[in-house]
């Protein structure tokens, strides 16, 4: 990702309140986002930044914190970069909304997480 694209992405991400951006490398960005802001972030990344490929959704069970961490990995073929959006939700009820309307491959990942974590 060129510096120009990196700055453009940073400027775009500033539109979402409450996020923390951590640049992992020139082509990888970690975004910690409040759970209620995730749909807006994914819409922004898909619609205005070209992150059209959902490559995975992963889940971490933070037992001691009584939380699940869901990580949405989205890829841009234009900038050859990956954004990983991290949210945390309570283990009980352990329910979060589907992002299928934005990324159809989410159905597979969401079903897999449900089968593994309930």
C-alpha positions as a printed Julia matrix, in Angstrom:
118×3 Matrix{Float64}:
   0.0     0.0    0.0
   1.52    3.31  -0.98
   1.82    6.13   1.51
  -0.85    8.01  -0.44
  -3.29    5.12  -0.03
  -2.34    4.71   3.63
  -3.15    8.36   4.36
  -6.37    8.14   2.35
  -7.44    5.07   4.32
  -6.57    6.76   7.62
  -8.65    9.8    6.64
 -11.56    7.56   5.68
 -11.41    5.59   8.93
 -11.59    8.83  10.93
 -15.24    9.06   9.85
 -16.14    6.27  12.32
 -16.2     7.28  15.99
 -14.55    5.19  18.65
 -12.16    3.19  16.49
  -8.48    2.59  17.13
  -6.29    2.03  14.06
  -3.05    0.1   14.34
  -0.97   -0.2   11.21
   0.68   -3.64  11.27
   2.65   -3.13   8.04
   2.34   -1.24   4.78
  -0.36   -3.7    3.68
  -2.05   -4.69   6.95
  -4.22   -2.56   9.19
  -5.91   -3.57  12.44
  -9.01   -1.63  13.43
 -10.55   -2.04  16.89
 -14.14   -0.89  16.6
 -17.14   -0.79  18.94
 -19.5    -3.62  17.97
 -22.34   -1.27  17.09
 -20.1     0.59  14.6
 -18.98   -2.5   12.66
 -21.7    -2.38   9.96
 -20.89    1.27   9.2
 -17.17    0.47   9.04
 -17.66   -2.47   6.67
 -19.99   -0.43   4.45
 -17.4     2.34   4.31
 -14.56   -0.05   3.51
 -16.54   -1.88   0.85
 -18.25    1.07  -0.8
 -15.61    3.77  -0.68
 -12.29    2.01  -0.21
 -12.6    -1.08  -2.42
 -12.4    -3.74   0.31
 -14.74   -6.06  -1.55
 -13.43   -9.47  -0.48
 -14.29  -10.91   2.94
 -11.49  -13.42   3.33
 -12.42  -14.69   6.81
 -14.25  -14.1   10.05
 -12.47  -15.52  13.06
 -13.45  -15.76  16.71
 -11.43  -15.7   19.91
 -13.02  -16.82  23.18
 -11.68  -14.6   25.96
 -12.97  -16.78  28.8
 -11.47  -14.69  31.63
 -12.98  -11.51  30.15
 -16.34  -13.24  29.48
 -16.21  -12.0   25.87
 -15.88  -13.19  22.3
 -13.69  -11.26  19.9
 -14.87  -11.4   16.3
 -12.35  -10.45  13.61
 -13.5    -9.56  10.1
 -10.7    -9.75   7.52
 -11.43   -7.76   4.35
  -9.14   -7.49   1.33
  -8.75   -4.83  -1.35
  -7.61   -6.03  -4.76
  -6.97   -2.4   -5.74
  -4.53   -1.53  -2.96
  -3.42   -5.11  -2.2
  -4.06   -4.57   1.49
  -5.92   -6.23   4.33
  -8.0    -4.59   7.04
  -8.84   -6.68  10.11
 -11.78   -5.22  12.04
 -11.92   -6.44  15.66
 -15.05   -6.25  17.82
 -15.84   -7.68  21.23
 -19.22   -9.0   22.33
 -20.45  -10.51  25.59
 -20.28  -14.31  25.78
 -23.89  -14.3   26.98
 -25.96  -14.2   24.89
 -23.05  -14.43  22.41
 -25.15  -13.13  19.52
 -24.19  -10.6   16.87
 -25.8    -9.49  13.64
 -24.94  -11.05  10.31
 -22.93   -9.16   7.69
 -24.31  -11.4    4.94
 -26.05   -8.45   3.25
 -22.64   -6.83   2.69
 -20.53   -9.93   2.09
 -22.3   -13.14   1.03
 -19.34  -15.39   1.99
 -20.07  -14.37   5.59
 -22.74  -17.1    5.7
 -20.08  -19.83   5.73
 -17.9   -18.13   8.36
 -20.83  -17.2   10.61
 -22.21  -20.75  10.48
 -18.77  -22.15  11.3
 -18.36  -19.83  14.31
 -21.86  -20.71  15.53
 -21.07  -24.43  15.33
 -17.8   -24.01  17.23
 -18.88  -21.53  19.9
 -22.65  -21.91  20.08
